[in-house]
Amino acid sequence: MNADQLPPVAPEVTATLVETLSPRLRKRLDAAVTKLGARPAHRDGDTVTIQVDDESELRLHAPGGVVARVEDITCGCLLAPACVHRAAAACAAPTADRATEPAEQPAPETPEPVGATEPDAAPQETASDAQRTAADALWAAGAAVLEAGVDGAGAVTQSALLRAAHTARLRRLPRAAAAALSVVTLLRAARTGDPSYRTADLVTALAELLGTARRVGTASGAELAAVSGRARRPYSPDGSLRLYGLFTEPVVTDSGHGGARTWVAGGDGRLFTVGDVAPGGAGRALGVADRAVRLGDGALTHRELGRAGLAVSGATVSSDGRLGAGKGVKAVTARGAAWTEPPLAALWEAPPAEQAARALRAVSRYAEPDGGGSDLLFLDVELLGAVREPGGACLLARCAGGVPVRLTVADDDPALPHRDNLALLAAAPGTRLRIIGRLLPAPHPRLTLLACSHPTGEGTVDLGLDRLRRADLPDPTAPVHLAPAQPAGPGAASPLYLLERRVEQTVPAGRAALGLLGDVTAEARRIRRGGLPTAADLLTALCAAAGRRERDLFGRLLPADTDGFAAHWLAAARYTAAVSEALCSAAWNPADAAPTGDAPAGDGPAAVPPPARAQAV
């Protein structure tokens, strides 16, 4: 049985089933989840049946696609309903988040004013007692994950997170609740050996959970609204818009969803998106590109809209630029514009460093929700050829100011033409192109390449949908060209990785493993010599907190201070993220050696440029 065969289960259902188990059965729960995963299952309409053994069946009934009640999971064994099988099935199934709006879905039929989707959500100056209690429960559950690590965070630990997430959702804290659900999803991926799992993703999710939970008790006014988040993305009226197509990209998610997203620009340079994403994977992504866009009465497909235009009246727009498709929205086809014509040409006029700073704010790991902004960069580049990296080859290009930029594929799925197109472009050094890419935070300038002007100069290429041919290159017989070695970026020599790896080691191994490292004085000294005294102090404090265990008057070990360790870990995680983003920003300004402001006291000159140090703190 694959977990994808099971319907999503509401968090409160999983938490309730685990909480009702006896202590003896809770100890057997993780083994039961593994054993149940090896049993056959089949779907019949809204019901999934799992053959527990030769005589017993387990049924998950999901009307509407989600198991929403405890009674919807039934078992035919002799111990039911107090058996471990029902809880094991809930823990093995994906977690449903019914309150969050699905990605890339159109707006409600009747656009609602901002905040109307959250009844009784009057502005609050400070958090209520119930919200503080819910936030404390989230903090405790997140700290327990850090204490145990991935290996020790089994179904019981996950159910505590799910219960805390459900309570937070009821207390109108959807941002923290969503972070908790992300942690549970990543924990399950890590424990099942999912190849798409990355420890860095779980670090980010845990830091978001702990940071948001900690801020609920101290935030007020607008900050509290940002920390609380929104259960649904509101769409607000935006009048009439004249839109010009830019490009279309395929969307393939780890959850098995697929579709297309088309980017358009308004006459004032604002960027908007029209999307269609649903379960289906890469096959659906390629098919949706040739379907009509769900916006008004227009008959354009996504591919066509990426090169044409629209005149929209009664438009509704979300805070992140998604166009709504309610009944009041009217749209008709209009003339598009080439990338070299106004108003689109203005997108390429901004300096690369300025565009990178704006995109970095949008892709920041801990950016505030509804912050707006786009992570796209619009650059004029000269191709230099392929460059080898540990993870494979990428394309090296030079943009304005002589900044070398590494261009990588947006998706490695073999059904999509990203990698083939990048390999062909690597065989055309010296070619000048106008490109659109998505910023990847790294110590050197790096983008995922999404679209470019055609090498022949005629039209544009959606690199995730259109396939280039050798005949499209200036010299079709040219082999792939290897670019010369490039100087390292300003963050290449930074010793920040010494702190980053300790932060990441905590997640899979837990607090105890970090406490066994012993003396880290040498590492702290190296970090301090590199100009990062704050990082050195954080490393020392983190390892000291991990190894600290107090004893009572009789010499017995007292329970570890999980709250104190979680606070030290959170400070280190947020610091490394801030400095990494500062190094990324500095990489786009290699010639900028003068500080933009006074450096913090105690930070000496070294690997981190002065502007990066100021921004990091």
C-alpha positions as CSV (number, residue, x, y, z in Angstrom):
1,M,0.0,0.0,0.0
2,N,1.2,3.4,-0.9
3,A,0.3,6.4,1.3
4,D,-0.9,8.2,-1.8
5,Q,-3.7,5.6,-2.1
6,L,-5.2,6.7,1.2
7,P,-7.5,9.7,1.5
8,P,-6.3,12.7,3.5
9,V,-7.3,12.6,7.2
10,A,-8.2,15.7,9.2
11,P,-5.6,16.4,11.9
12,E,-8.1,16.2,14.8
13,V,-9.2,12.8,13.7
14,T,-5.6,11.4,13.8
15,A,-5.0,13.1,17.2
16,T,-8.2,11.7,18.7
17,L,-7.5,8.2,17.6
18,V,-3.9,8.2,19.0
19,E,-5.0,9.8,22.2
20,T,-7.6,7.1,22.9
21,L,-5.0,4.3,22.6
22,S,-3.8,2.7,25.8
23,P,-0.1,3.3,26.7
24,R,0.7,-0.3,25.6
25,L,-0.7,0.2,22.1
26,R,1.0,3.6,21.8
27,K,4.3,1.9,22.0
28,R,3.3,-0.4,19.2
29,L,1.9,2.4,17.0
30,D,5.0,3.1,14.8
31,A,5.4,-0.7,14.1
32,A,1.7,-0.9,13.2
33,V,2.0,2.0,10.8
34,T,4.9,0.2,9.0
35,K,3.1,-3.1,9.0
36,L,-0.1,-1.6,7.6
37,G,1.9,0.1,4.8
38,A,2.8,-3.4,3.5
39,R,-0.9,-4.5,3.3
40,P,-2.9,-4.4,0.0
41,A,-5.5,-1.6,-0.4
42,H,-8.2,-0.8,-3.0
43,R,-10.5,2.2,-3.6
44,D,-14.2,2.0,-4.3
45,G,-15.7,5.4,-4.7
46,D,-15.2,7.4,-1.5
47,T,-14.1,4.3,0.5
48,V,-10.6,2.8,0.7
49,T,-10.3,-0.7,2.1
50,I,-7.1,-2.2,3.6
51,Q,-6.8,-5.9,4.1
52,V,-5.4,-6.1,7.7
53,D,-5.2,-9.9,7.7
54,D,-7.1,-12.8,6.2
55,E,-10.2,-12.1,8.2
56,S,-10.2,-8.4,8.9
57,E,-10.6,-5.3,6.8
58,L,-10.0,-1.6,7.6
59,R,-12.2,1.0,5.9
60,L,-11.6,4.7,5.5
61,H,-14.7,6.6,4.3
62,A,-13.9,10.0,2.8
63,P,-17.0,11.8,1.6
64,G,-15.8,14.9,-0.2
65,G,-12.3,13.5,-0.4
66,V,-11.4,13.9,3.3
67,V,-11.8,11.7,6.3
68,A,-13.5,14.3,8.6
69,R,-14.8,12.1,11.5
70,V,-13.4,9.5,13.8
71,E,-16.4,7.2,12.9
72,D,-15.3,7.3,9.2
73,I,-12.4,4.9,10.0
74,T,-13.7,1.4,11.0
75,C,-11.9,-1.9,11.6
76,G,-13.3,-5.4,11.5
77,C,-10.8,-7.0,14.0
78,L,-11.9,-8.4,17.4
79,L,-10.4,-5.5,19.4
80,A,-12.1,-2.7,17.4
81,P,-12.8,0.1,17.9
82,A,-10.1,0.1,20.6
83,C,-7.5,-1.5,18.2
84,V,-4.3,0.1,17.0
85,H,-5.2,-0.4,13.3
86,R,-7.5,2.7,13.1
87,A,-4.9,5.0,14.5
88,A,-2.2,3.4,12.3
89,A,-4.2,4.1,9.2
90,A,-4.8,7.7,10.2
91,C,-1.1,8.2,10.8
92,A,-0.1,6.6,7.5
93,A,-2.5,8.7,5.5
94,P,-1.8,12.3,4.3
95,T,-2.8,15.1,6.6
96,A,-5.7,17.2,5.3
97,D,-5.7,21.0,5.7
98,R,-9.3,21.8,4.8
99,A,-9.1,25.5,5.9
100,T,-6.3,26.4,3.5
101,E,-7.3,27.4,0.0
102,P,-5.9,25.0,-2.6
103,A,-3.1,26.4,-4.7
104,E,-3.8,28.0,-8.0
105,Q,-7.6,27.8,-7.7
106,P,-9.9,30.6,-9.0
107,A,-11.4,33.1,-6.6
108,P,-14.9,32.6,-5.2
109,E,-17.8,33.1,-7.6
110,T,-18.7,36.3,-5.7
111,P,-15.6,38.2,-4.6
112,E,-15.5,38.9,-0.9
113,P,-13.9,41.9,0.7
114,V,-10.7,41.4,2.5
115,G,-11.2,39.6,5.8
116,A,-14.7,38.4,4.9
117,T,-13.6,34.8,4.8
118,E,-12.9,35.0,8.5
119,P,-16.1,35.8,10.4
120,D,-15.7,37.6,13.7
121,A,-12.1,38.3,12.8
122,A,-12.1,41.9,14.2
123,P,-8.7,43.5,14.5
124,Q,-6.9,42.6,17.7
125,E,-4.4,44.6,19.7
126,T,-3.0,41.7,21.6
127,A,-3.5,37.9,21.5
128,S,-6.3,36.4,23.6
129,D,-5.6,34.0,26.5
130,A,-6.9,31.2,24.3
131,Q,-4.5,32.1,21.5
132,R,-1.6,32.3,23.9
133,T,-2.5,28.8,25.2
134,A,-2.7,27.4,21.7
135,A,0.7,29.0,20.8
136,D,2.3,27.5,23.9
137,A,1.0,24.1,22.9
138,L,2.5,24.5,19.5
139,W,5.8,25.6,21.0
140,A,5.9,22.6,23.3
141,A,5.1,20.2,20.5
142,G,7.8,21.7,18.2
143,A,10.3,21.6,21.1
144,A,9.5,17.9,21.6
145,V,10.4,17.2,17.9
146,L,13.7,18.9,18.4
147,E,14.3,16.9,21.6
148,A,13.6,13.6,19.9
149,G,14.8,14.2,16.3
150,V,13.3,12.6,13.3
151,D,14.2,9.1,14.5
152,G,12.3,9.6,17.8
153,A,9.4,11.7,16.5
154,G,7.0,8.9,15.8
155,A,3.3,8.8,15.5
156,V,2.6,9.8,19.1
157,T,4.8,12.9,18.8
158,Q,3.2,13.7,15.5
159,S,-0.3,13.4,16.9
160,A,0.6,16.0,19.6
161,L,1.6,18.4,16.8
162,L,-1.7,17.6,14.9
163,R,-3.8,18.3,18.1
164,A,-1.9,21.6,18.6
165,A,-2.4,22.5,15.0
166,H,-6.1,21.8,15.2
167,T,-6.5,23.9,18.3
168,A,-4.5,26.7,16.8
169,R,-6.8,26.7,13.7
170,L,-9.8,27.0,16.0
171,R,-8.2,29.9,17.8
172,R,-7.6,31.7,14.5
173,L,-3.9,31.1,14.2
174,P,-3.8,29.5,10.7
175,R,-0.2,30.5,10.0
176,A,1.2,28.5,13.0
177,A,-1.2,25.7,12.3
178,A,0.0,25.4,8.7
179,A,3.6,25.3,9.9
180,A,2.8,22.5,12.3
181,L,1.1,20.5,9.5
182,S,4.2,21.1,7.3
183,V,6.4,19.7,10.0
184,V,4.3,16.6,10.3
185,T,4.3,16.0,6.6
186,L,8.1,16.4,6.4
187,L,8.6,14.1,9.4
188,R,6.6,11.4,7.7
189,A,8.6,11.9,4.5
190,A,11.8,11.6,6.4
191,R,10.8,8.5,8.3
192,T,9.5,6.7,5.2
193,G,12.7,7.5,3.1
194,D,10.9,9.7,0.6
195,P,13.6,10.7,-2.0
196,S,12.1,14.3,-2.2
197,Y,12.8,14.9,1.5
198,R,15.4,17.5,2.4
199,T,16.6,18.2,5.9
200,A,16.8,21.9,5.1
201,D,13.1,22.0,4.5
202,L,12.3,20.5,7.9
203,V,14.7,23.0,9.5
204,T,12.8,25.8,7.8
205,A,9.4,24.4,8.8
206,L,10.4,23.9,12.4
207,A,11.9,27.4,12.7
208,E,8.8,28.9,11.2
209,L,6.6,26.9,13.7
210,L,8.7,27.8,16.8
211,G,9.2,31.4,15.7
212,T,5.5,32.0,14.9
213,A,4.4,30.4,18.2
214,R,6.8,32.5,20.2
215,R,5.7,35.7,18.6
216,V,2.0,35.3,19.3
217,G,2.4,36.2,22.9
218,T,4.3,39.4,22.3
219,A,2.9,40.7,19.0
220,S,0.2,43.4,18.8
221,G,-1.7,45.2,16.1
222,A,-0.5,44.7,12.6
223,E,2.3,42.4,13.7
224,L,-0.2,40.1,15.4
225,A,-2.3,40.0,12.2
226,A,0.8,39.0,10.2
227,V,1.7,36.4,12.8
228,S,-1.8,35.0,13.0
229,G,-2.1,34.7,9.2
230,R,-5.2,34.1,7.1
231,A,-7.2,30.9,6.7
232,R,-8.0,31.8,3.1
233,R,-6.4,34.2,0.6
234,P,-8.7,37.2,0.2
235,Y,-9.3,38.6,-3.3
236,S,-10.0,42.3,-3.5
237,P,-11.4,44.3,-6.5
238,D,-8.9,45.9,-8.8
239,G,-11.1,47.5,-11.5
240,S,-10.1,47.2,-15.1
241,L,-6.7,45.9,-16.1
242,R,-4.8,45.8,-19.4
243,L,-2.6,42.7,-19.3
244,Y,0.3,41.6,-21.5
245,G,1.5,37.9,-21.5
246,L,5.0,37.1,-20.4
247,F,5.4,33.3,-20.3
248,T,3.8,30.1,-19.1
249,E,5.5,27.6,-16.7
250,P,4.4,24.0,-15.8
251,V,3.7,23.4,-12.2
252,V,4.5,19.9,-10.7
253,T,4.3,19.5,-6.9
254,D,5.6,16.8,-4.6
255,S,2.0,16.1,-3.5
256,G,1.2,14.8,-7.0
257,H,-0.5,17.9,-8.3
258,G,0.2,19.3,-11.8
259,G,-0.9,22.2,-14.0
260,A,0.2,25.5,-15.5
261,R,0.8,29.0,-14.4
262,T,0.8,31.9,-16.8
263,W,2.5,35.2,-15.9
264,V,1.2,38.5,-17.2
265,A,2.1,42.1,-16.6
266,G,0.0,45.2,-16.3
267,G,0.7,48.5,-18.0
268,D,2.3,49.8,-14.8
269,G,4.7,46.8,-14.5
270,R,2.8,44.8,-11.9
271,L,2.9,41.1,-12.3
272,F,-0.1,38.8,-12.1
273,T,-0.6,35.0,-12.5
274,V,-3.4,32.8,-13.8
275,G,-3.1,29.2,-12.7
276,D,-4.8,25.8,-13.1
277,V,-3.4,23.2,-10.7
278,A,-5.0,20.0,-9.6
279,P,-4.1,16.3,-9.0
280,G,-2.3,14.9,-12.0
281,G,1.4,15.4,-12.0
282,A,3.6,16.2,-15.0
283,G,1.2,14.7,-17.6
284,R,-1.5,17.1,-16.5
285,A,0.9,20.0,-16.5
286,L,1.6,19.5,-20.2
287,G,-2.0,19.0,-21.0
288,V,-3.3,22.1,-19.1
289,A,-1.0,24.4,-21.1
290,D,-3.2,23.9,-24.1
291,R,-6.5,24.3,-22.3
292,A,-8.5,27.6,-22.1
293,V,-7.6,29.9,-19.3
294,R,-10.4,30.1,-16.7
295,L,-10.8,33.9,-16.7
296,G,-13.9,35.6,-18.0
297,D,-15.1,34.6,-21.4
298,G,-11.7,34.5,-23.1
299,A,-10.9,31.5,-25.3
300,L,-7.1,31.8,-25.0
301,T,-5.1,28.8,-23.8
302,H,-2.3,29.2,-21.3
303,R,0.4,29.0,-24.0
304,E,-1.4,31.6,-26.1
305,L,-2.0,34.0,-23.2
306,G,1.8,33.9,-22.5
307,R,2.3,35.6,-25.8
308,A,-1.0,37.6,-26.2
309,G,-2.9,40.1,-24.1
310,L,-6.1,40.5,-22.2
311,A,-8.4,43.4,-21.3
312,V,-10.1,42.6,-18.0
313,S,-12.9,44.4,-16.3
314,G,-14.1,43.7,-12.7
315,A,-10.8,42.1,-11.9
316,T,-10.1,40.6,-8.5
317,V,-6.6,40.1,-7.3
318,S,-5.1,38.4,-4.3
319,S,-2.2,39.8,-2.3
320,D,0.3,37.7,-4.2
321,G,-1.0,38.7,-7.6
322,R,-3.3,35.8,-8.5
323,L,-6.2,36.8,-10.7
324,G,-9.6,35.7,-9.5
325,A,-12.2,34.1,-11.8
326,G,-15.5,35.1,-10.3
327,K,-18.8,35.7,-12.2
328,G,-18.2,39.4,-12.2
329,V,-14.9,39.1,-14.1
330,K,-15.0,39.9,-17.8
331,A,-12.0,39.4,-20.1
332,V,-11.5,39.7,-23.8
333,T,-8.5,39.0,-26.0
334,A,-6.3,41.9,-26.8
335,R,-3.0,42.5,-28.6
336,G,0.1,41.4,-26.7
337,A,3.6,43.0,-26.6
338,A,7.0,41.7,-27.4
339,W,9.6,41.7,-24.6
340,T,11.4,44.5,-26.3
341,E,8.3,46.7,-26.5
342,P,6.7,48.9,-23.9
343,P,5.4,48.2,-21.3
344,L,7.2,44.9,-21.0
345,A,10.6,46.2,-21.9
346,A,10.7,48.2,-18.7
347,L,11.0,45.0,-16.7
348,W,14.5,44.4,-18.0
349,E,15.7,48.0,-17.3
350,A,16.1,47.6,-13.5
351,P,19.7,46.8,-12.4
352,P,20.2,43.1,-11.6
353,A,21.2,43.8,-8.0
354,E,18.0,45.8,-7.5
355,Q,15.9,43.0,-8.9
356,A,17.8,40.4,-6.8
357,A,17.1,42.4,-3.6
358,R,13.4,42.5,-4.4
359,A,13.2,38.8,-5.2
360,L,15.2,37.9,-2.1
361,R,12.5,39.6,0.0
362,A,9.9,37.4,-1.7
363,V,11.7,34.1,-1.3
364,S,13.0,34.7,2.2
365,R,12.6,31.6,4.3
366,Y,10.7,33.4,7.0
367,A,9.0,36.2,5.0
368,E,5.8,37.5,6.3
369,P,2.7,36.2,4.5
370,D,1.0,38.5,2.0
371,G,4.2,40.4,1.7
372,G,3.7,40.8,-2.0
373,G,6.6,41.0,-4.5
374,S,7.8,38.6,-7.1
375,D,10.8,36.2,-7.1
376,L,11.3,36.6,-10.8
377,L,14.4,38.3,-12.4
378,F,14.4,39.8,-15.9
379,L,18.0,39.9,-17.3
380,D,19.9,40.4,-20.5
381,V,22.7,37.8,-20.6
382,E,25.5,36.4,-22.7
383,L,25.8,32.6,-22.5
384,L,29.3,31.4,-21.5
385,G,28.7,27.6,-21.6
386,A,28.2,24.7,-19.2
387,V,29.8,24.5,-15.7
388,R,30.2,21.3,-13.7
389,E,28.7,21.2,-10.2
390,P,28.4,18.4,-7.6
391,G,24.7,18.0,-8.4
392,G,25.3,18.0,-12.2
393,A,25.9,20.7,-14.8
394,C,24.3,24.1,-15.1
395,L,24.6,26.9,-17.6
396,L,26.8,29.9,-16.9
397,A,25.9,33.4,-18.3
398,R,27.1,36.9,-17.8
399,C,24.6,39.7,-17.1
400,A,24.9,43.5,-16.9
401,G,27.9,44.7,-14.8
402,G,29.8,41.5,-15.6
403,V,28.1,39.4,-12.9
404,P,28.3,35.7,-13.7
405,V,25.0,34.0,-13.1
406,R,24.4,30.2,-12.9
407,L,21.2,29.1,-14.7
408,T,19.7,25.8,-13.6
409,V,16.6,23.7,-14.5
410,A,13.3,24.5,-12.8
411,D,12.3,20.8,-12.7
412,D,14.2,17.6,-13.4
413,D,11.1,15.6,-14.4
414,P,12.1,13.9,-17.7
415,A,8.6,14.5,-19.1
416,L,9.4,18.2,-19.1
417,P,11.9,19.7,-21.6
418,H,13.8,21.9,-19.0
419,R,17.0,19.9,-19.0
420,D,17.1,19.2,-22.7
421,N,16.7,22.9,-23.5
422,L,19.4,23.9,-21.0
423,A,21.8,21.4,-22.6
424,L,21.2,22.9,-26.1
425,L,21.7,26.4,-24.9
426,A,25.1,25.3,-23.4
427,A,26.2,24.5,-27.0
428,A,25.7,28.2,-28.0
429,P,28.4,30.3,-26.1
430,G,28.4,33.9,-27.0
431,T,24.6,34.0,-27.7
432,R,22.9,37.0,-26.2
433,L,19.4,36.3,-24.8
434,R,16.8,38.1,-22.8
435,I,15.7,35.7,-20.0
436,I,13.3,35.3,-17.1
437,G,14.4,33.3,-14.1
438,R,13.5,32.6,-10.5
439,L,16.0,33.6,-7.8
440,L,17.6,30.8,-5.9
441,P,19.2,32.0,-2.6
442,A,22.9,31.0,-2.7
443,P,26.3,32.5,-2.0
444,H,26.6,33.1,-5.8
445,P,24.1,34.5,-8.3
446,R,21.8,31.7,-9.3
447,L,18.5,31.4,-11.1
448,T,16.2,28.7,-12.3
449,L,15.7,29.4,-16.0
450,L,12.0,29.7,-17.0
451,A,11.8,31.5,-20.3
452,C,14.1,33.2,-22.8
453,S,14.0,35.0,-26.1
454,H,14.4,32.6,-29.1
455,P,18.1,32.2,-30.1
456,T,17.2,33.3,-33.6
457,G,15.6,36.5,-32.2
458,E,12.1,35.6,-33.3
459,G,9.6,35.2,-30.4
460,T,10.1,33.6,-27.0
461,V,10.5,30.1,-25.6
462,D,8.7,28.7,-22.5
463,L,11.5,26.4,-21.5
464,G,9.2,24.1,-19.4
465,L,6.8,23.5,-22.3
466,D,8.6,24.3,-25.7
467,R,11.4,22.2,-27.0
468,L,14.4,23.8,-28.7
469,R,16.1,22.0,-31.6
470,R,19.6,22.2,-32.8
471,A,18.4,24.0,-35.9
472,D,17.4,26.8,-33.6
473,L,21.0,27.5,-32.5
474,P,23.4,29.8,-34.3
475,D,25.8,26.9,-34.9
476,P,23.8,23.6,-34.9
477,T,27.0,21.5,-35.0
478,A,28.6,23.1,-32.0
479,P,29.3,20.7,-29.0
480,V,28.5,21.6,-25.5
481,H,30.9,24.3,-24.4
482,L,32.5,24.2,-20.9
483,A,32.8,27.7,-19.4
484,P,36.0,28.8,-17.8
485,A,36.4,28.7,-14.0
486,Q,34.8,31.7,-12.3
487,P,35.9,33.4,-9.2
488,A,34.1,32.4,-6.0
489,G,31.4,34.7,-4.6
490,P,31.8,36.9,-1.5
491,G,30.3,34.2,0.7
492,A,32.3,31.3,-0.6
493,A,34.9,31.5,2.2
494,S,32.4,32.2,5.0
495,P,32.6,29.8,8.0
496,L,28.9,30.1,8.5
497,Y,28.5,26.5,7.4
498,L,30.0,25.4,10.7
499,L,26.9,26.7,12.5
500,E,24.5,25.6,9.8
501,R,25.6,22.0,10.0
502,R,25.0,21.9,13.7
503,V,21.6,23.4,13.3
504,E,20.8,20.7,10.7
505,Q,22.3,17.9,12.7
506,T,19.9,18.5,15.5
507,V,16.8,17.8,13.3
508,P,17.5,14.1,12.4
509,A,19.4,13.2,15.5
510,G,17.8,15.2,18.3
511,R,19.2,17.2,21.2
512,A,21.1,14.3,22.8
513,A,23.3,13.7,19.7
514,L,24.3,17.3,19.5
515,G,25.2,17.2,23.2
516,L,27.7,14.4,22.5
517,L,29.8,16.6,20.3
518,G,31.8,17.8,23.2
519,D,34.1,20.9,23.0
520,V,33.4,23.2,20.0
521,T,35.9,25.8,20.9
522,A,38.0,25.3,17.8
523,E,35.0,25.7,15.5
524,A,33.8,28.8,17.4
525,R,37.3,30.3,17.2
526,R,37.3,29.7,13.4
527,I,33.9,31.4,13.0
528,R,35.1,34.3,15.1
529,R,38.2,34.7,12.9
530,G,35.9,34.8,9.9
531,G,34.2,37.9,11.2
532,L,31.0,36.3,12.7
533,P,31.3,36.6,16.5
534,T,27.5,36.4,16.9
535,A,27.6,33.0,15.1
536,A,30.4,31.8,17.3
537,D,28.4,32.7,20.4
538,L,25.3,31.0,19.1
539,L,27.2,27.8,18.3
540,T,28.7,27.8,21.8
541,A,25.4,28.4,23.5
542,L,23.6,25.8,21.3
543,C,26.0,23.0,22.1
544,A,26.1,23.9,25.8
545,A,22.3,23.9,26.0
546,A,22.3,20.5,24.2
547,G,24.7,18.9,26.7
548,R,23.4,20.5,29.9
549,R,21.6,18.2,32.3
550,E,20.9,19.1,35.9
551,R,20.7,16.7,38.8
552,D,18.6,16.8,41.9
553,L,19.9,16.5,45.5
554,F,20.1,12.7,45.2
555,G,22.2,12.8,42.0
556,R,19.4,11.8,39.7
557,L,19.1,13.4,36.3
558,L,16.4,16.0,36.0
559,P,14.3,16.3,32.8
560,A,16.2,18.2,30.0
561,D,15.3,21.9,29.5
562,T,13.6,21.4,26.1
563,D,12.3,25.0,26.1
564,G,15.7,26.5,26.6
565,F,17.3,24.3,24.0
566,A,14.6,25.1,21.5
567,A,15.1,28.8,22.0
568,H,18.8,28.5,21.4
569,W,18.2,26.4,18.3
570,L,15.6,28.8,16.9
571,A,18.0,31.8,17.4
572,A,20.8,29.9,15.5
573,A,18.4,28.8,12.7
574,R,17.1,32.3,12.1
575,Y,20.6,33.8,12.3
576,T,22.0,31.4,9.7
577,A,19.1,32.1,7.4
578,A,19.5,35.9,7.7
579,V,23.3,35.8,7.0
580,S,22.8,33.4,4.1
581,E,20.3,35.8,2.5
582,A,22.7,38.7,3.1
583,L,25.5,36.8,1.4
584,C,23.2,36.1,-1.5
585,S,22.4,39.8,-1.8
586,A,26.1,40.7,-1.6
587,A,26.9,38.2,-4.4
588,W,24.8,40.3,-6.8
589,N,27.0,43.4,-5.9
590,P,30.5,42.0,-6.3
591,A,32.0,45.5,-6.9
592,D,30.2,47.1,-4.0
593,A,32.9,47.2,-1.3
594,A,31.8,50.2,0.6
595,P,29.4,49.7,3.6
596,T,26.0,51.1,3.4
597,G,25.8,51.7,7.2
598,D,27.7,51.2,10.4
599,A,28.6,47.6,11.2
600,P,27.4,46.2,14.5
601,A,29.9,46.5,17.3
602,G,32.1,43.5,17.7
603,D,31.9,42.3,14.1
604,G,35.3,42.5,12.6
605,P,36.2,42.6,8.9
606,A,36.3,39.2,7.2
607,A,34.4,37.0,4.8
608,V,31.0,38.7,5.2
609,P,30.9,42.1,3.4
610,P,29.8,45.0,5.7
611,P,26.4,45.5,4.0
612,A,25.7,41.8,4.6
613,R,26.7,41.9,8.2
614,A,24.5,44.9,8.9
615,Q,21.5,43.2,7.2
616,A,22.1,39.9,9.0
617,V,21.9,41.4,12.4
